[in-house]
Each structure stands twice: as C-alpha cells, then as structure tokens.
Amino acid sequence: MQVLVEEMTGQEWIYKAAQACNQDSSKEVRADALKLYRSEHSIIRARWFWVQVEGMPYFVHTHFRTHRVGGTEHWTQTGREDRGADSNERWGEVRHTMMVNAQELISMSRVRLCNNAHKATRDIMLAIRGKVSEIDPALASCMVPNCEYRGQCTELRPCGAMW
C-alpha cells in the first residue's frame, strides 16, 4: 500500500475564511492553527488535501466513501472489464483518491481509527494521518479516535477504551 497526501490549499485559506466572516474584513485574523482545528468552526473546511491510496482493499474503500462532510469527493479505480480491469481482480485492491478538507479528515479519523474499525481500515487511516503530519502537524494531532475525542468509547458495542 502506498499513501500520498498533497496540500491543495495552505493554512492561509483558513485565515482568509475567518477574515471573510469578520464584520471588519480589513482586520487580519491570526490564531494558532491547533486552536482553529480544535474549534472545528466552518473556516477549517477551507483547508484541502489530495489523498491517494494505492492498493486499498476494495471492501475498505467502501468504508472511506461514506465520508462526505463539506463536499469531500472520492474517486476509485474502476473494476469494469470494459475499461481494462481483470475480472479476477474486481474485488481486490484499488486506487482510492479523495479531495478532502481538514474537517472531514478529523471526522473520518474519529471512526476509522476506532478499535472497532477493521484493522486494514485503521492502518490506512494511520498512514494518512502520518502523511498529513508531515504537512500539518497541528491538524494531524486532531485526527484521533472518537474515544480519545470524547473521553470514552461510545460505540454500540464498546471496546472499553477510556482516555
């Protein structure tokens, strides 16, 4: 499996979005990036990433496709024989690509890093978080499982994690 994460918009877009919300749009907005990510205000949706995972198991790609907060888009390598796929590989590994904002990366992490998530799903989310941390450590530090965010496991079948 290979994971690529590229920055599409820099942190300055979060500040531009915040400035657009101010009554006095000439006033520059500056705050610590970590504080902005933790607030989860709409302005963090101005921060976009291109995420591509080569060799994602087909069943795992369906776990990621359910995430759509703030206009997140997904593209998956086709399994159609008429487009060059081998019928024996239809349910194997695929290339899954996402154009995803900071808010969705945080939300996605809450369920995809959960102890109840499939190990392959967790491993891919951990790899994505690792690549994000190379670009934006503050954002990566907010990409945590729901139990860490809420202080306890809130799943219908809890794993018992307490933070």
C-alpha positions as CSV (number, residue, x, y, z in Angstrom):
1,M,0.0,0.0,0.0
2,Q,1.2,3.5,-0.8
3,V,-0.3,6.7,0.5
4,L,0.2,10.1,-1.0
5,V,-1.1,13.3,0.7
6,E,-0.7,16.7,-1.1
7,E,-1.7,20.1,0.2
8,M,-4.2,21.8,-2.1
9,T,-4.8,24.9,0.0
10,G,-2.4,26.2,2.7
11,Q,-3.3,27.3,6.2
12,E,-3.6,30.9,4.9
13,W,-7.0,29.9,3.4
14,I,-8.3,29.2,6.9
15,Y,-7.3,32.8,7.9
16,K,-8.9,34.2,4.7
17,A,-12.1,32.4,5.6
18,A,-12.0,33.7,9.1
19,Q,-11.4,37.2,7.8
20,A,-14.4,36.9,5.4
21,C,-16.6,36.2,8.5
22,N,-15.4,39.3,10.4
23,Q,-17.5,42.5,10.5
24,D,-14.4,44.5,9.6
25,S,-12.9,42.5,6.7
26,S,-9.8,44.7,6.7
27,K,-8.8,43.3,10.1
28,E,-6.3,40.5,9.8
29,V,-7.2,37.3,11.6
30,R,-4.3,35.3,13.2
31,A,-4.8,32.5,15.7
32,D,-2.9,29.3,16.5
33,A,-3.7,26.6,13.8
34,L,-4.2,24.0,16.5
35,K,-6.8,26.2,18.3
36,L,-8.6,26.7,15.0
37,Y,-8.7,22.9,14.2
38,R,-9.9,22.1,17.7
39,S,-12.7,24.7,17.4
40,E,-13.9,22.8,14.3
41,H,-15.5,26.0,13.0
42,S,-16.5,26.1,9.4
43,I,-13.4,28.0,8.4
44,I,-11.2,24.8,8.6
45,R,-13.1,23.5,5.6
46,A,-11.1,26.0,3.5
47,R,-8.0,23.7,4.1
48,W,-8.0,21.0,1.3
49,F,-5.8,17.9,0.7
50,W,-5.4,15.5,-2.2
51,V,-5.2,11.9,-0.7
52,Q,-4.4,8.9,-2.9
53,V,-4.1,5.4,-1.6
54,E,-2.7,2.7,-4.0
55,G,-3.5,-0.9,-3.1
56,M,-6.5,-0.2,-0.9
57,P,-8.6,-3.3,-0.4
58,Y,-11.9,-2.9,-2.2
59,F,-14.0,-3.5,1.0
60,V,-12.0,-0.8,2.8
61,H,-12.7,1.8,0.0
62,T,-16.4,1.5,0.9
63,H,-15.6,2.5,4.5
64,F,-14.0,5.7,3.2
65,R,-16.6,6.5,0.6
66,T,-19.2,7.1,3.3
67,H,-17.4,10.3,4.4
68,R,-18.8,13.4,2.7
69,V,-18.7,16.4,5.1
70,G,-18.1,19.7,3.4
71,G,-18.1,18.4,-0.2
72,T,-15.5,15.7,0.1
73,E,-15.1,13.9,-3.2
74,H,-13.9,10.3,-3.8
75,W,-12.7,8.6,-7.0
76,T,-12.0,4.9,-7.1
77,Q,-10.2,2.9,-9.8
78,T,-12.7,1.1,-11.9
79,G,-13.3,-2.6,-11.7
80,R,-15.1,-2.7,-15.1
81,E,-13.7,-5.2,-17.5
82,D,-14.6,-3.0,-20.4
83,R,-12.3,-0.3,-19.0
84,G,-9.3,-2.6,-18.7
85,A,-9.8,-4.3,-15.4
86,D,-9.2,-8.0,-15.0
87,S,-12.4,-9.7,-13.9
88,N,-10.4,-11.8,-11.3
89,E,-9.2,-8.5,-9.7
90,R,-12.6,-6.9,-9.4
91,W,-12.8,-7.2,-5.7
92,G,-9.1,-7.0,-5.0
93,E,-7.1,-3.8,-4.4
94,V,-8.0,-0.4,-5.9
95,R,-6.6,3.1,-6.1
96,H,-8.8,5.3,-4.0
97,T,-8.4,9.1,-4.3
98,M,-10.0,11.8,-2.1
99,M,-10.2,15.5,-2.3
100,V,-10.8,16.2,1.4
101,N,-10.9,19.1,3.7
102,A,-9.5,19.4,7.2
103,Q,-12.9,19.0,8.9
104,E,-13.5,15.7,7.1
105,L,-10.1,14.4,8.0
106,I,-10.8,15.0,11.6
107,S,-14.3,13.4,11.4
108,M,-13.0,10.5,9.3
109,S,-10.4,9.8,11.9
110,R,-12.9,9.5,14.7
111,V,-14.5,6.4,13.3
112,R,-11.6,5.0,11.1
113,L,-9.1,5.0,14.0
114,C,-11.6,3.3,16.3
115,N,-10.6,-0.1,17.8
116,N,-13.8,-1.5,16.4
117,A,-12.8,-0.5,12.8
118,H,-11.3,-3.2,10.6
119,K,-7.5,-3.4,11.1
120,A,-6.9,-2.7,7.4
121,T,-9.1,0.5,7.6
122,R,-7.2,1.6,10.8
123,D,-3.9,1.0,9.2
124,I,-4.8,3.1,6.1
125,M,-6.1,6.0,8.3
126,L,-2.9,5.9,10.4
127,A,-0.9,6.1,7.2
128,I,-3.0,9.0,6.0
129,R,-2.5,10.8,9.4
130,G,1.2,10.1,9.2
131,K,1.4,11.8,5.8
132,V,-0.8,14.7,7.0
133,S,1.6,15.2,10.0
134,E,4.4,15.8,7.6
135,I,2.5,18.8,6.1
136,D,0.4,20.0,9.0
137,P,1.3,18.6,12.5
138,A,-1.5,20.6,14.2
139,L,-4.2,19.0,12.0
140,A,-2.7,15.5,12.5
141,S,-2.8,16.0,16.2
142,C,-6.6,16.5,16.0
143,M,-7.0,13.3,13.9
144,V,-7.9,10.9,16.8
145,P,-10.4,8.1,17.5
146,N,-13.8,9.1,18.9
147,C,-12.9,7.5,22.3
148,E,-10.0,9.9,22.7
149,Y,-12.1,12.9,21.5
150,R,-15.0,12.1,23.8
151,G,-13.1,10.5,26.7
152,Q,-14.6,7.1,26.4
153,C,-15.8,4.6,23.8
154,T,-19.3,5.5,22.6
155,E,-19.8,2.6,20.1
156,L,-22.9,0.5,20.3
157,R,-20.6,-2.4,21.1
158,P,-17.9,-0.6,23.1
159,C,-14.4,-1.8,23.2
160,G,-14.0,-0.3,26.7
161,A,-11.4,2.4,25.8
162,M,-11.2,5.2,28.3
163,W,-9.0,8.2,28.0
